[in-house]
């Protein structure tokens, strides 16, 4: 069985906030870049998107911040496919620092789109085959506790 897809990046100076930690918007940048890299891994890179007229949009996402990330920190993002159907992928990602501490998690629902019509469309066969291969990595994996988390204030 192959390994999970992992994306690696280093925190850039321009990503820092006034506290000299990675700005909250930059976590989204890292997860968005990871999504693009994962889709390219599945066979949907920018050239293919233009060639076949098919892309993937983000429908919804949920980011949980767990630990501050300093300047020049080396980060890795592990991607896990939770579920899928003919045109959607439910994906979970964990962003870790060089000490392998989880600094943030990201849950996202992705939708395949026909670029000519701008409407949802099933994954092309070759992309669907790769999605199915990714799903076999998860067959015995336990769901992360952050999955499906809801924002709210718990009142006593």
N, C-alpha and C positions, 0 to 999 in steps of 0.2 A: 504494500500500500504506500502511495506517495505521501509526501509531507504537505501540510497546509501551505497555501500561498502566503508569503511574507513580503512586505514592502519595507524598505529601509530608507531612512532620511536623517539628516542632521539639522537641529534647530538653527535657523538663520538669525543674524542680528536684527533684521527688519521685522522679525516675528515677535520681538519682545515688547512687553507692556511697561508701564511706569514702575512696576515692581521688579523688573528685570527677569521676568518669567515669560514663557510663551503665552501670548494673548489668546483669549478664548476663541476668537475668530480663526486663529491659525490652527487650532485643533481640527476645525472643520476643513481647512485647506488640506491638512495631512490626510484626513479620512477621505476627502474627495479625490485627492491624487491617488490614494490607495485604491479606491473604487475604479478609477480609470485604468490603473495598472492591472488590477484583477480582471477587468473586462478584456483588456488586451491579451492577458494570459489565456482567456477563454476563446480568443480569436477575433475579438471585436476592437481592433485598434483604430486609430483615426483614419488611416487609408482605407480600411475595410468598410468603415461606416460610410465614407463618401462613395465607395465603389458599389455597395449593395443597397444603399438608401435605408439603412436600419441602424437605430441607436438605442440607448437605454437612458431613461429619465429617472430621477429620484422622486418618489411619491411622498415619502415621509421618512424622517429620521429622528433619532433620540440619542443625545450625547450625554454621557455621565463623566464628570471630572472627578478624579480620585487623588491626584498628586500633581504638585507643581512641576513644571519642566523648565530647567535653566538653559541659558545660552550654550550653544555648541553641544548640547546633549545628543547622543546618538539614539535614535528611536527605531523601533521595529513595530510593525503592525501586522498581526496575524488575522487572516480572513477565514471565516467559517460560514459555510452555506447552511442555514437552518432549515429552509424549505423552499420549494419552487413549484411552479405549474408551467403551463405552456408559454406564458409571457411575463411572469413575475419571479423575482428572487428575493427571499427574505434572508438578509445577511447580517452577521454579527462580527464585529472587529474588536480586538484588544490592542491598545497602544502601550508598549512597554519601553522603559528606559534601559540604559546599558547595564543596570543591576538586575534587570528582568522583573522589576516592579511594574505592575499595571498602573498606568497613569490616567488612562481614560478608556471608556468603552463606547461603542457606536453601533446602534442598531438601525438598519435601513431597509426600506422596501423599494426595490427597483422594478421598473416596468419597461418592457420592450416596446419600441415605437417605430412605425413605418414613417420615415422622414418625408415622403411625398404627401401622405395624407395627414400627418401629424396625429395619427390615431394609434392606440395600442394594437400590437400585432404579435403573433407567436414568434418565438425565437427561430431563426433559420436552423435547419437540421444540424449543421456542423457546430453551431453554438450550443444547441440543446444537448448534443452528445457530450460536449465538455461540461455542461452544467450537471448532467447525470453522473459523469465521472467524479466531479467534485462532491456530489451528494454521498457517494460511497465512503468518503472519508469520515462522514458524520454518523454512520449507522449505529455505532455503539457509544457515541459521545453523550455525556450528560449535559443538559442545557445549563448555560451560565445563569447565575442568580440575577444578573442585571437584565436578562431577557424579558421583554414585555412589561418592564417597569413603568409605572404611571406617576406623573407629577401630582402632588397634592399635599395638603397639610393634614396630618393626623391629629384629630381632636380627641381628647379624653372625655 
